[in-house]
Amino acid sequence: LFVDQPLSCDQMAEIDGNAAHYLANVMRLKEGAPVKLFDDRSGEYLAHVISAAKRKVSLAITEKLREREAVPDLWLVQALVKKDRLDWIAEKSCELGIARFVPVLTNRCVVDKAKDDRLRSQMIEASEQCERTALPEIAQLTKLDALLASWPPERILFFCDERGGDNFAASVKDNAGPAALIIGPEGGFTDQENAAIRAHPNARAVSLGPRILRADTAAVTAISAWMAQAPG
Ligand code: SAM
């Protein structure tokens, strides 16, 4: 369970809100029940329920189980897609292990907003489910041209392009180090956007195969393929 407060051994953790409801009413945890907590700062801890009321659960932290994990240095730059699909991409990309989620606005996006708190909730739930001890960072929504203009020079940008590109697995092997994947919206990138990304000095156009994948399929495919090829 994620707790938004610094945790350490031999201290109490007070849980309220939805998390307390989940522990007390859904899981029906009683005094003495063990719960794993993580704070996205120092790691994961074992705690035991001291008291569980409907709106407040008190726990005693007894043991540190793990340090905060080091996450592979992969960012997902995802053009905004419809809300439920964006939620799905946020959840799956978190489970698959990205370090940072970068929402980007492009000409063919059918929506122009993404709620940070909604994305964060998806990331928290997914992290709890897959037992990540480090939440992915969520970047502010940026327009594509601004993103390209401020791109960090040390990070390669794999441009997933259904129109064709290098073999993705081979390209990842040849380009170790900090990386990002960029995936377009439902309608793809415009010709101008495609040209602008390809012209960027850090970009490598890559193919995920001969079929046109939906944006959500492309995102999970590319992340999985990168994770399978990246060293370490
Ligand atoms: N322009 C397209 C169209 O409407 O026919 C499709 C865009 S596709 C649904 C959404 C995004 O998924 C693309 O912008 C691209 O980033 C990624 N994508 C889909 N299929 C891909 C493939 N075979 N290789 C690499 N990227 C792909």
Boltz pocket constraint, residues with backbone or C-beta under 6 A from the ligand:
constraints:
  - pocket:
      binder: B
      contacts: [[A, 159], [A, 160], [A, 161], [A, 162], [A, 163], [A, 182], [A, 183], [A, 184], [A, 185], [A, 186], [A, 187], [A, 188], [A, 189], [A, 206], [A, 207], [A, 208], [A, 209], [A, 210], [A, 211], [A, 212], [A, 213], [A, 214], [A, 215], [A, 218]]
      max_distance: 6.0
